[in-house]
Amino acid sequence: MKIKDLLSPRAIRLNAPAESKSQAIDALVELHAAAGNLTDPSAYKAAILAREKQGTTAIGEGIAVPHAKSDSVAHAALAAMTVPGGVDYDAPDGKPSSLLFMIAAPPDGDVHLEILSRLMVMLMDPEFCDRLRGAKTAEEFIEIIDAQERAKYPEETPEDTVVTAPAAPKGYRILAVTACPTGIAHTYMAAEALEKAGAAMNCPLKAETNGSGGAKNVLTRREIADCDGIIIAADKNVEMDRFDGKPVLQTTVSAGINKPQELIQKVLDGKAPIYHAEGGAAPVGDDDEKESFGHKVYKHLMNGVSHMLPFVVGGGVLIALGFLIDTLAGNANAGGNFGQTNPVAAGIFWIGKAAFSFMIPILAGYIAQSIADRPGLLPGIVGGYLATIGATLQSPTGDDKAVSGFLGALLAGFVAGLLVNGLKKAFSWMPKSMDGIKPVFLYPLFGTVLIGLFMLLINPFVGYINLALSAGLKSLGETSRILLSVVLAAMMATDMGGPFNKAAYVFGTASVATGDTWIMAAVMIGGMVPPIAIALSTTFNKKKWTKEELKSGPVNYAMGLCFITEGAIPYAASDPLRVIPSCMVGSAVAGLVCALFGCACPAPHGGVFTFAVVDHPLGYIVALVAGSVVGALMLALLKKNKTEKERA
């Protein structure tokens, strides 16, 4: 699929007079309609607006790529527009967007992701973007894209048409794999940066991207065998067994974007450690790129948590919705049957409970999968399930006093992964002809038996600890509850998406499963405060912020209300010593007020949309307002005024 084949001259408008984001969207939809790409322009526009509500599609540097899948799309297509001076498209860097592409895709498949990833790679070149902005005609615009596409993807160009490209290298000296948790922008930015750096260093490099649409530009066996080394720039697990015995440098996706030449040079200098798929000899290489034990544990845990969260969030919100419907139906005093009295409420409540029941097994399964790859998934899930029912040798069908819950799932996940890795070593003596049967039969079978026996033995002990912790939380005095609420709320503002934030959130979600919903209330209110405090500061203390920061400030009202703490990250990154303490104080105050009012939240996500099911909702609102105002006041006290030049 080529970009130029998705564009027609009728779908391109140069030097458009759009003055706002809404006008730009209208103009691009009209271009699609004029080119015959849509069967129902109104329905497609609604899909575009729905996508924009999830977050801006501007990517910065004057570029925006709105996109949507819809039944109203006749066929996959692009519309493009240049706007002199640009329009305010809520870009993350605050710059106006002057080069806009709109992707229209049918509802089936991930064609929009393929188009988006291809566009992202091409738009990484600022000179290419400037040439597009300077195009005089639609035909010239398409020709510029065609030339760039042929240069970026020479393997797709017929040999007799390539007249200016240099001779293709016989092989790649270095290979790379890039991946990020969302799998869109950073994945392709890192791949492009590494390939550019390789070309500049006269070192041919091929990068495989593990995006949300699947692996692209996949490395072949021959390329892996012939290369000098591999760079893994990834923030999530990628397939590693294929690199057994090769020099492999593992790092983050941000390092792939920000220091590609340094990474390539390390491989060329022989500093990449040798990778052993079966966990044999330890890697030997540069200390800076070694993965610490703590980071490995954290990465495995986060793999489990990220796969668990949809079950927690979806199940929790459905359970909360059941409570809300029962309340509206007049059954708020139904006691133990609250949420299940009204038939509609009961149906939604039990659907939520069903989703919730998968939470612990999924957590354990994907921790094990992160450690031992796919063979670890079944043992991990089974171990997690045995933790939820409290299976023991005396009571294999389950014992309420031996339910090890969240703690048991953590143990099950890590132990199952290690057991499967041990089985890989134990079966390494078998002939190669058995390699196909080991990962699909031997490892899962023996791994499941071993983790099952382990959980039957360990559940009574962990269950006792679990019961003691639960009883301890329930028996906490008012002072202790207040202190814990303050600490957890402040942790949510400490690194906004980092380890402290995630630790507090995981503790909060685990408390929902045990009924200690006052903990979740403190965690959620602590995460809502930082973006709102910053938004208040940008509204009422404009001298503290740059022009770009002021433009993006109001967006943080919505992000804070929706419990998206990450909206505060750009502001914290620019001035961490003042912004982070201010946000922590604001969140701590919110946690304090929340605890004083005795608020409790049964839903682990949703922000303001869960207030209807919060115990003492007015107190919760007071906590949010108090924390946000205190945070804004702290910013006013700590932050220095920007100079006229900085505010220009």
C-alpha positions as CSV (number, residue, x, y, z in Angstrom):
1,M,0.0,0.0,0.0
2,K,1.5,3.3,-1.2
3,I,0.6,6.7,0.2
4,K,0.5,8.2,-3.3
5,D,-2.1,5.6,-4.4
6,L,-4.4,6.7,-1.6
7,L,-4.3,10.4,-2.6
8,S,-6.1,12.0,-5.6
9,P,-5.7,15.6,-6.7
10,R,-9.3,16.2,-5.8
11,A,-8.5,15.3,-2.1
12,I,-5.7,17.8,-1.8
13,R,-6.1,21.5,-1.0
14,L,-3.1,23.8,-0.8
15,N,-3.0,27.1,1.2
16,A,-6.4,26.5,2.7
17,P,-7.9,29.4,4.7
18,A,-8.9,27.4,7.8
19,E,-8.8,29.4,11.0
20,S,-9.7,26.7,13.6
21,K,-9.5,23.0,14.3
22,S,-13.2,22.5,13.5
23,Q,-12.8,24.4,10.2
24,A,-9.8,22.2,9.2
25,I,-11.8,19.0,10.0
26,D,-14.8,20.3,7.9
27,A,-12.5,21.1,5.0
28,L,-10.7,17.7,5.1
29,V,-14.0,15.8,5.3
30,E,-15.3,17.8,2.3
31,L,-12.2,16.9,0.3
32,H,-12.8,13.2,1.1
33,A,-16.4,13.6,0.0
34,A,-15.4,15.4,-3.2
35,A,-13.0,12.6,-4.1
36,G,-15.8,10.0,-3.7
37,N,-14.1,8.4,-0.7
38,L,-17.2,8.6,1.5
39,T,-20.8,7.3,1.4
40,D,-22.0,9.4,4.3
41,P,-19.8,12.5,5.1
42,S,-21.8,13.3,8.2
43,A,-21.3,9.9,9.7
44,Y,-17.6,10.0,8.9
45,K,-17.2,13.4,10.5
46,A,-18.9,12.1,13.6
47,A,-16.3,9.3,13.7
48,I,-13.5,11.8,13.4
49,L,-14.8,14.0,16.2
50,A,-15.3,10.9,18.4
51,R,-11.6,10.0,17.8
52,E,-10.5,13.6,18.6
53,K,-12.4,13.4,22.0
54,Q,-10.0,10.5,23.0
55,G,-7.0,12.8,22.5
56,T,-5.6,15.2,19.8
57,T,-4.3,13.6,16.6
58,A,-1.8,16.4,16.2
59,I,1.8,15.0,16.6
60,G,3.7,18.3,16.9
61,E,6.1,20.1,14.6
62,G,3.2,21.6,12.7
63,I,1.7,18.2,11.7
64,A,-1.7,16.7,12.4
65,V,-3.1,13.3,11.2
66,P,-6.8,12.9,12.1
67,H,-8.1,9.5,11.4
68,A,-11.1,7.3,11.8
69,K,-12.6,3.9,10.9
70,S,-16.3,4.1,9.7
71,D,-19.0,2.2,7.7
72,S,-19.3,5.4,5.8
73,V,-15.9,5.0,4.1
74,A,-16.1,3.6,0.6
75,H,-12.5,2.6,0.5
76,A,-9.2,3.5,2.3
77,A,-8.1,6.9,1.3
78,L,-6.3,10.1,2.3
79,A,-7.1,13.8,2.1
80,A,-4.4,16.4,2.6
81,M,-4.3,20.1,3.2
82,T,-1.7,22.9,3.9
83,V,-2.6,25.9,5.9
84,P,-0.4,29.0,5.8
85,G,0.2,30.0,9.4
86,G,-1.4,26.9,10.7
87,V,-4.4,26.2,13.0
88,D,-4.5,25.5,16.7
89,Y,-5.0,21.7,16.7
90,D,-4.1,21.1,20.4
91,A,-0.7,19.9,19.5
92,P,1.4,18.5,22.4
93,D,4.2,21.1,21.6
94,G,1.7,23.9,21.3
95,K,2.7,24.7,17.7
96,P,0.0,25.4,15.1
97,S,-0.5,22.6,12.6
98,S,0.1,23.7,9.0
99,L,0.3,20.2,7.3
100,L,-2.7,18.0,7.8
101,F,-3.5,14.5,6.5
102,M,-6.9,12.9,7.2
103,I,-7.1,9.1,7.0
104,A,-10.4,7.4,6.1
105,A,-10.5,3.7,6.6
106,P,-13.3,1.0,6.5
107,P,-14.3,-0.6,9.8
108,D,-12.6,-3.9,9.2
109,G,-8.9,-4.5,9.7
110,D,-6.1,-2.1,10.8
111,V,-5.5,-0.4,7.4
112,H,-5.6,3.0,9.2
113,L,-2.7,1.9,11.4
114,E,-0.7,0.8,8.4
115,I,-1.3,4.2,6.7
116,L,-0.5,6.0,9.9
117,S,2.8,4.1,10.6
118,R,3.9,4.7,7.0
119,L,3.1,8.4,7.2
120,M,4.9,8.7,10.5
121,V,8.1,7.4,9.1
122,M,8.0,9.8,6.1
123,L,6.9,12.8,8.2
124,M,10.0,12.4,10.5
125,D,11.9,14.2,7.8
126,P,11.5,18.0,8.3
127,E,12.8,18.8,4.8
128,F,10.1,16.6,3.3
129,C,7.4,18.3,5.3
130,D,8.7,21.7,4.2
131,R,8.6,20.6,0.5
132,L,5.0,19.6,0.9
133,R,4.1,22.9,2.5
134,G,5.7,24.7,-0.4
135,A,4.0,22.6,-3.2
136,K,2.2,24.8,-5.8
137,T,-0.2,22.2,-7.2
138,A,-1.9,19.0,-6.1
139,E,0.1,17.1,-8.7
140,E,3.4,18.5,-7.3
141,F,2.3,17.5,-3.8
142,I,1.7,13.9,-4.9
143,E,5.0,13.9,-6.8
144,I,6.9,14.9,-3.6
145,I,5.2,12.1,-1.7
146,D,6.0,9.6,-4.4
147,A,9.7,10.6,-4.5
148,Q,10.0,10.4,-0.7
149,E,8.2,7.0,-0.7
150,R,10.5,5.6,-3.3
151,A,13.5,6.8,-1.3
152,K,12.2,5.3,2.0
153,Y,10.9,2.1,0.5
154,P,13.2,1.2,-2.4
155,E,12.4,-2.5,-2.1
156,E,8.9,-1.6,-3.3
157,T,10.1,0.2,-6.4
158,P,10.6,-1.6,-9.7
159,E,14.3,-1.8,-10.6
160,D,14.0,0.0,-13.9
161,T,12.4,3.1,-12.2
162,V,15.2,3.6,-9.7
163,V,17.6,5.9,-11.3
164,T,18.9,8.1,-8.5
165,A,19.0,5.8,-5.5
166,P,22.4,4.4,-4.5
167,A,23.1,0.7,-4.9
168,A,21.3,-1.3,-2.2
169,P,23.6,-2.8,0.4
170,K,24.3,-6.5,0.1
171,G,23.4,-7.0,3.8
172,Y,22.6,-5.1,7.0
173,R,25.5,-4.9,9.5
174,I,23.1,-4.0,12.3
175,L,19.5,-4.9,12.9
176,A,17.0,-3.2,15.3
177,V,13.6,-3.9,16.8
178,T,11.5,-1.1,18.2
179,A,8.4,-1.3,20.3
180,C,6.4,0.9,22.8
181,P,3.4,0.0,24.9
182,T,0.9,1.9,22.6
183,G,2.7,0.9,19.4
184,I,2.1,3.9,17.3
185,A,4.3,7.1,17.3
186,H,7.4,6.2,19.4
187,T,7.8,2.8,17.8
188,Y,8.2,4.3,14.3
189,M,10.1,7.3,15.5
190,A,12.8,5.1,17.0
191,A,13.0,2.9,13.9
192,E,13.4,6.0,11.7
193,A,16.0,7.6,14.0
194,L,18.1,4.4,14.0
195,E,17.9,3.9,10.2
196,K,18.9,7.5,9.6
197,A,21.8,7.3,12.0
198,G,22.9,4.0,10.4
199,A,22.9,5.7,7.0
200,A,24.8,8.7,8.3
201,M,27.5,6.3,9.8
202,N,27.7,4.3,6.5
203,C,26.4,1.3,8.5
204,P,23.4,-0.3,6.8
205,L,20.6,-0.8,9.4
206,K,17.2,-2.4,9.2
207,A,14.6,-1.8,11.9
208,E,11.6,-4.1,12.6
209,T,8.6,-2.2,14.2
210,N,6.4,-4.0,16.7
211,G,3.4,-1.6,16.5
212,S,-0.3,-2.0,17.4
213,G,-0.9,-3.3,13.9
214,G,1.6,-6.1,14.4
215,A,5.2,-6.6,13.4
216,K,6.3,-4.8,10.2
217,N,9.6,-5.0,8.3
218,V,10.2,-8.3,10.0
219,L,13.8,-9.4,10.3
220,T,14.6,-12.6,8.3
221,R,16.7,-15.5,9.5
222,R,19.4,-14.8,7.0
223,E,19.6,-11.1,8.1
224,I,19.9,-12.2,11.7
225,A,22.6,-14.7,10.9
226,D,24.6,-12.3,8.8
227,C,24.4,-9.1,11.0
228,D,27.0,-7.9,13.5
229,G,24.5,-7.2,16.2
230,I,21.0,-6.3,17.1
231,I,19.6,-3.2,19.0
232,I,16.3,-3.8,20.9
233,A,14.8,-0.4,21.6
234,A,11.6,-1.5,23.3
235,D,9.5,-0.7,26.4
236,K,7.6,-4.0,26.1
237,N,8.6,-7.6,25.5
238,V,9.5,-8.6,21.9
239,E,10.3,-12.0,20.4
240,M,13.8,-12.7,21.5
241,D,14.5,-16.5,20.9
242,R,15.5,-15.8,17.3
243,F,18.5,-13.8,18.5
244,D,20.1,-16.7,20.4
245,G,23.9,-16.4,20.3
246,K,24.0,-12.9,18.7
247,P,25.2,-9.7,20.2
248,V,22.1,-7.9,21.5
249,L,21.9,-4.4,23.0
250,Q,18.7,-3.9,25.0
251,T,17.6,-0.4,25.8
252,T,14.5,1.8,25.9
253,V,12.5,3.1,22.9
254,S,13.4,6.7,24.0
255,A,17.1,5.8,23.8
256,G,16.5,4.7,20.2
257,I,15.0,8.1,19.4
258,N,17.4,10.3,21.3
259,K,20.8,8.5,21.0
260,P,20.8,6.2,18.0
261,Q,24.4,6.9,16.9
262,E,25.6,6.0,20.4
263,L,23.7,2.7,20.4
264,I,25.0,1.8,16.9
265,Q,28.6,2.7,17.9
266,K,28.4,0.4,21.0
267,V,27.4,-2.6,18.7
268,L,30.2,-1.7,16.3
269,D,32.7,-1.6,19.2
270,G,31.7,-5.0,20.3
271,K,30.1,-3.8,23.5
272,A,26.8,-5.6,23.0
273,P,26.3,-8.6,25.3
274,I,25.7,-12.1,23.8
275,Y,22.1,-13.1,24.1
276,H,21.2,-16.6,25.3
277,A,17.6,-17.6,24.7
278,E,17.6,-20.4,27.2
279,G,19.0,-18.3,30.0
280,G,22.4,-19.9,29.9
281,A,25.6,-17.8,30.3
282,A,25.0,-14.3,31.6
283,P,25.4,-11.5,29.1
284,V,28.7,-9.7,29.1
285,G,28.7,-6.1,27.9
286,D,28.5,-2.4,28.7
287,D,27.2,-1.8,32.3
288,D,25.1,1.1,31.2
289,E,22.9,-1.1,29.0
290,K,22.6,-4.0,31.4
291,E,19.1,-4.5,32.7
292,S,19.1,-4.5,36.5
293,F,17.4,-7.2,38.5
294,G,14.9,-4.6,39.9
295,H,14.0,-3.3,36.4
296,K,13.5,-6.9,35.2
297,V,11.1,-7.5,38.1
298,Y,9.3,-4.2,37.4
299,K,9.0,-4.9,33.7
300,H,7.5,-8.4,34.3
301,L,5.1,-7.0,36.9
302,M,4.0,-4.2,34.6
303,N,3.3,-6.7,31.8
304,G,0.9,-8.4,34.1
305,V,-0.7,-5.2,35.4
306,S,-1.2,-3.8,31.9
307,H,-3.0,-6.9,30.7
308,M,-5.0,-7.0,34.0
309,L,-6.2,-3.4,33.9
310,P,-8.9,-3.8,31.2
311,F,-10.5,-6.5,33.4
312,V,-10.2,-4.3,36.5
313,V,-11.5,-1.1,34.8
314,G,-14.2,-2.7,32.7
315,G,-15.4,-5.0,35.5
316,G,-15.2,-2.2,38.2
317,V,-17.2,0.3,36.1
318,L,-19.9,-2.3,35.3
319,I,-20.2,-3.2,39.0
320,A,-20.4,0.5,39.9
321,L,-23.0,1.0,37.2
322,G,-25.1,-1.8,38.8
323,F,-24.9,0.1,42.1
324,L,-26.0,3.3,40.3
325,I,-29.0,1.7,38.6
326,D,-30.1,0.0,41.9
327,T,-29.8,3.4,43.6
328,L,-31.9,5.1,40.9
329,A,-34.4,2.3,41.2
330,G,-34.8,3.1,45.0
331,N,-32.9,0.1,46.3
332,A,-30.0,1.9,48.0
333,N,-30.9,0.3,51.3
334,A,-30.9,-3.3,49.9
335,G,-28.0,-4.3,52.2
336,G,-26.1,-7.3,50.9
337,N,-28.2,-7.4,47.8
338,F,-27.4,-3.8,46.8
339,G,-26.6,-3.7,43.1
340,Q,-28.5,-6.9,42.5
341,T,-32.1,-6.1,43.4
342,N,-33.3,-4.5,40.1
343,P,-33.1,-7.0,37.2
344,V,-31.2,-4.7,34.9
345,A,-28.8,-3.7,37.7
346,A,-28.2,-7.4,38.6
347,G,-27.4,-8.3,35.0
348,I,-24.9,-5.5,34.6
349,F,-23.5,-6.2,38.1
350,W,-22.8,-9.9,37.4
351,I,-21.3,-9.1,34.0
352,G,-18.9,-6.9,35.9
353,K,-18.2,-9.6,38.5
354,A,-17.5,-12.0,35.7
355,A,-14.9,-9.6,34.2
356,F,-13.5,-9.1,37.7
357,S,-13.1,-12.8,38.2
358,F,-10.4,-13.0,35.5
359,M,-8.3,-10.2,37.0
360,I,-6.0,-12.3,39.3
361,P,-5.4,-15.2,36.8
362,I,-4.6,-12.7,34.0
363,L,-2.2,-10.8,36.2
364,A,-0.3,-14.0,37.1
365,G,-0.5,-15.4,33.5
366,Y,1.1,-12.4,31.9
367,I,3.8,-12.0,34.5
368,A,4.7,-15.6,33.7
369,Q,4.5,-14.9,30.0
370,S,6.8,-12.0,30.3
371,I,9.4,-14.2,32.1
372,A,9.1,-17.4,30.0
373,D,7.3,-16.2,26.8
374,R,4.2,-18.0,25.6
375,P,4.9,-21.4,27.4
376,G,4.5,-19.6,30.7
377,L,1.0,-18.3,30.0
378,L,-1.0,-21.4,30.9
379,P,0.9,-22.2,34.2
380,G,0.6,-18.6,35.3
381,I,-3.1,-18.4,34.6
382,V,-3.8,-21.7,36.4
383,G,-1.6,-20.6,39.3
384,G,-3.5,-17.3,39.5
385,Y,-6.8,-19.1,39.5
386,L,-5.8,-21.4,42.3
387,A,-4.8,-18.3,44.3
388,T,-8.3,-16.9,43.9
389,I,-10.1,-20.0,45.1
390,G,-7.7,-20.8,47.9
391,A,-7.0,-24.4,46.7
392,T,-5.0,-26.5,49.2
393,L,-3.9,-30.1,49.6
394,Q,-6.6,-30.6,52.2
395,S,-9.3,-28.8,50.1
396,P,-8.3,-28.8,46.4
397,T,-11.7,-27.2,45.4
398,G,-10.9,-24.1,47.5
399,D,-10.9,-22.9,51.1
400,D,-12.0,-19.3,51.9
401,K,-9.4,-19.0,54.6
402,A,-6.6,-19.9,52.1
403,V,-7.5,-17.4,49.4
404,S,-4.1,-15.8,48.7
405,G,-5.6,-13.3,46.2
406,F,-3.3,-10.6,44.8
407,L,-0.2,-11.6,46.8
408,G,-0.7,-15.2,45.7
409,A,-1.1,-14.2,42.1
410,L,2.2,-12.3,42.2
411,L,3.9,-15.4,43.6
412,A,2.2,-17.6,41.0
413,G,3.2,-15.4,38.1
414,F,6.9,-15.1,39.0
415,V,7.3,-18.7,40.2
416,A,5.5,-20.1,37.1
417,G,7.7,-18.1,34.8
418,L,10.9,-19.3,36.6
419,L,9.6,-22.9,36.6
420,V,9.1,-22.9,32.8
421,N,12.5,-21.4,32.3
422,G,13.9,-24.2,34.5
423,L,12.0,-26.7,32.3
424,K,13.6,-25.3,29.2
425,K,17.0,-26.0,30.7
426,A,15.9,-29.4,31.9
427,F,14.7,-30.5,28.5
428,S,17.6,-29.0,26.6
429,W,19.1,-32.5,26.2
430,M,16.3,-33.6,23.9
431,P,17.0,-33.8,20.1
432,K,16.2,-30.8,17.9
433,S,13.4,-32.8,16.3
434,M,11.5,-32.3,19.6
435,D,11.8,-28.5,19.5
436,G,8.3,-28.1,18.0
437,I,6.6,-30.1,20.8
438,K,8.4,-28.6,23.8
439,P,6.8,-25.1,23.9
440,V,3.2,-26.3,23.1
441,F,3.1,-29.5,25.2
442,L,6.0,-30.3,27.5
443,Y,6.6,-26.9,29.0
444,P,2.9,-26.0,29.6
445,L,2.0,-29.5,30.9
446,F,4.8,-29.9,33.4
447,G,4.8,-26.2,34.2
448,T,1.0,-26.4,35.1
449,V,1.5,-29.5,37.3
450,L,4.4,-27.9,39.1
451,I,2.8,-24.5,39.7
452,G,-0.4,-26.3,40.8
453,L,1.4,-28.3,43.4
454,F,3.3,-25.2,44.5
455,M,0.1,-23.2,45.0
456,L,-1.6,-26.1,46.9
457,L,1.3,-25.9,49.3
458,I,1.7,-22.2,49.6
459,N,-1.9,-21.0,49.6
460,P,-2.6,-21.6,53.3
461,F,0.5,-19.5,54.3
462,V,-0.1,-16.6,51.8
463,G,-3.8,-16.8,52.6
464,Y,-3.1,-16.3,56.2
465,I,-0.9,-13.2,55.4
466,N,-3.6,-11.9,53.1
467,L,-6.3,-12.3,55.8
468,A,-4.0,-10.6,58.3
469,L,-3.4,-7.6,55.9
470,S,-7.1,-7.3,55.2
471,A,-7.9,-7.4,58.8
472,G,-5.2,-4.9,59.5
473,L,-6.6,-2.5,57.0
474,K,-10.1,-2.9,58.3
475,S,-8.9,-2.3,61.9
476,L,-6.9,0.8,61.1
477,G,-7.7,3.7,63.4
478,E,-8.9,7.0,61.9
479,T,-5.4,8.4,62.2
480,S,-3.8,5.5,60.4
481,R,-6.3,5.6,57.6
482,I,-5.8,9.3,57.1
483,L,-2.0,8.8,57.0
484,L,-2.3,6.0,54.4
485,S,-4.7,8.1,52.3
486,V,-2.3,11.1,52.3
487,V,0.8,8.9,51.4
488,L,-1.0,7.1,48.5
489,A,-2.5,10.3,47.1
490,A,1.0,12.0,47.2
491,M,2.5,9.0,45.5
492,M,0.2,9.4,42.6
493,A,1.7,12.8,42.0
494,T,5.3,11.8,42.6
495,D,6.2,10.6,39.1
496,M,2.9,10.6,37.2
497,G,2.9,7.3,35.4
498,G,6.2,6.1,36.8
499,P,6.9,3.4,39.4
500,F,5.6,5.3,42.5
501,N,2.4,6.2,40.7
502,K,1.9,2.7,39.4
503,A,2.7,1.2,42.8
504,A,0.0,3.3,44.4
505,Y,-2.5,2.5,41.7
506,V,-1.8,-1.2,41.8
507,F,-2.3,-1.1,45.6
508,G,-5.6,0.8,45.0
509,T,-7.0,-1.7,42.5
510,A,-6.1,-4.6,44.7
511,S,-8.0,-3.0,47.5
512,V,-11.1,-2.8,45.4
513,A,-11.1,-6.6,45.1
514,T,-10.9,-6.9,48.9
515,G,-13.6,-4.4,49.5
516,D,-11.3,-1.6,51.0
517,T,-12.6,0.9,48.5
518,W,-11.6,3.9,50.7
519,I,-8.0,3.2,49.5
520,M,-9.1,3.5,45.8
521,A,-10.8,6.8,46.6
522,A,-7.6,8.3,47.9
523,V,-5.6,6.9,45.0
524,M,-8.0,8.3,42.3
525,I,-8.3,11.7,43.9
526,G,-4.5,11.9,44.2
527,G,-4.2,11.2,40.5
528,M,-6.8,13.8,39.4
529,V,-5.3,16.7,41.2
530,P,-2.0,17.4,39.3
531,P,-3.5,18.2,35.9
532,I,-6.2,20.3,37.4
533,A,-3.8,22.2,39.6
534,I,-1.6,23.0,36.5
535,A,-4.7,24.0,34.5
536,L,-5.7,26.4,37.3
537,S,-2.2,27.8,37.4
538,T,-2.1,28.4,33.6
539,T,-5.5,30.1,33.9
540,F,-4.9,32.4,36.8
541,N,-1.0,32.7,36.9
542,K,-0.1,33.2,33.3
543,K,3.3,34.8,34.1
544,K,4.6,31.5,35.4
545,W,4.3,29.7,32.0
546,T,5.5,29.9,28.4
547,K,3.1,30.6,25.5
548,E,3.1,27.0,24.5
549,E,2.3,25.8,28.0
550,L,-0.5,28.3,28.4
551,K,-2.1,27.0,25.1
552,S,-2.1,23.4,26.4
553,G,-3.1,24.3,29.9
554,P,-6.9,24.2,29.6
555,V,-6.8,20.6,28.2
556,N,-5.6,19.5,31.7
557,Y,-9.0,20.3,33.2
558,A,-10.5,17.5,31.1
559,M,-7.5,15.2,31.7
560,G,-7.6,15.7,35.4
561,L,-11.4,15.1,35.6
562,C,-10.9,11.9,33.6
563,F,-8.2,10.7,36.0
564,I,-5.4,11.0,33.4
565,T,-2.5,12.1,35.6
566,E,-0.1,12.0,32.6
567,G,-1.4,15.4,31.4
568,A,0.9,17.0,34.0
569,I,4.0,15.3,32.7
570,P,5.2,18.0,30.1
571,Y,4.9,20.7,32.8
572,A,6.7,18.6,35.4
573,A,9.4,17.7,33.0
574,S,10.1,21.4,32.2
575,D,10.5,22.3,35.9
576,P,10.5,19.2,38.1
577,L,11.9,20.7,41.3
578,R,9.0,23.1,41.6
579,V,6.1,21.4,39.8
580,I,6.3,17.9,41.3
581,P,6.5,19.1,45.0
582,S,3.5,21.4,44.3
583,C,1.5,18.6,42.8
584,M,2.4,16.2,45.7
585,V,1.3,18.7,48.3
586,G,-2.0,19.3,46.4
587,S,-2.6,15.6,46.1
588,A,-1.8,14.9,49.7
589,V,-4.3,17.6,50.8
590,A,-6.9,15.9,48.5
591,G,-6.2,12.5,50.1
592,L,-6.5,14.1,53.6
593,V,-9.9,15.7,52.9
594,C,-11.0,12.5,51.2
595,A,-10.2,10.4,54.3
596,L,-11.8,13.0,56.7
597,F,-15.1,12.7,54.8
598,G,-14.9,8.9,54.7
599,C,-15.1,8.7,50.9
600,A,-14.9,5.3,49.2
601,C,-14.8,4.5,45.5
602,P,-15.7,1.0,44.1
603,A,-14.6,1.8,40.6
604,P,-10.8,1.7,39.8
605,H,-11.0,4.2,37.0
606,G,-13.2,6.8,35.4
607,G,-12.5,10.0,37.4
608,V,-15.5,12.3,37.5
609,F,-17.7,9.7,35.8
610,T,-17.5,7.5,38.9
611,F,-18.6,10.2,41.4
612,A,-22.2,9.0,41.2
613,V,-21.1,5.7,42.9
614,V,-18.7,7.3,45.4
615,D,-19.6,7.2,49.1
616,H,-19.9,10.8,50.2
617,P,-19.7,12.4,46.7
618,L,-19.9,16.0,48.0
619,G,-16.9,15.3,50.2
620,Y,-15.1,13.9,47.3
621,I,-15.8,17.0,45.2
622,V,-14.5,19.1,48.1
623,A,-11.4,17.0,48.3
624,L,-10.7,17.5,44.6
625,V,-11.3,21.3,44.7
626,A,-9.2,21.7,47.9
627,G,-6.3,19.7,46.5
628,S,-6.3,21.4,43.1
629,V,-6.5,24.9,44.6
630,V,-3.6,24.1,47.1
631,G,-1.6,22.7,44.2
632,A,-2.1,25.8,42.1
633,L,-1.2,28.0,45.1
634,M,2.0,26.1,45.7
635,L,2.9,26.6,42.0
636,A,2.3,30.3,42.4
637,L,4.6,30.4,45.4
638,L,7.4,28.1,44.0
639,K,7.5,28.8,40.3
640,K,9.4,31.9,39.0
641,N,7.8,34.3,36.6
642,K,8.9,33.7,33.0
643,T,10.7,36.5,31.2
644,E,9.0,38.4,28.4
645,K,11.2,36.5,25.9
646,E,10.2,33.2,27.4
647,R,6.5,34.1,27.3
648,A,6.7,35.4,23.7
